[in-house]
Amino acid sequence: MSRYYFHVQNGGLLKDEEGTDLEHADAARIEAAKLLGQLVAERPEDIWLGDAFTITVKDDAGLTMFLLDLAVTTSSAAPPCRLTRR
């Protein structure tokens, strides 16, 4: 069992100070994907506001295991975004 920390960057940094005990790195990958889905479901407008949206997963030693990035590319043909932060 290893402890993984899921730090969220979305206009600011939300550090995971507690971490989560998981069996292996693949379980951490799945948890990162679930967390990203949950965050997008809760605040879908944030992905359109131009902020970086990254989940950085670190181990107990503080080593970065992987990053999960959400990137949005808007075509020049799209109308301007009028969404605002809640």
Order of alpha helices (4+ residues) and beta strands (2+ residues): beta-beta-beta-alpha-beta-beta
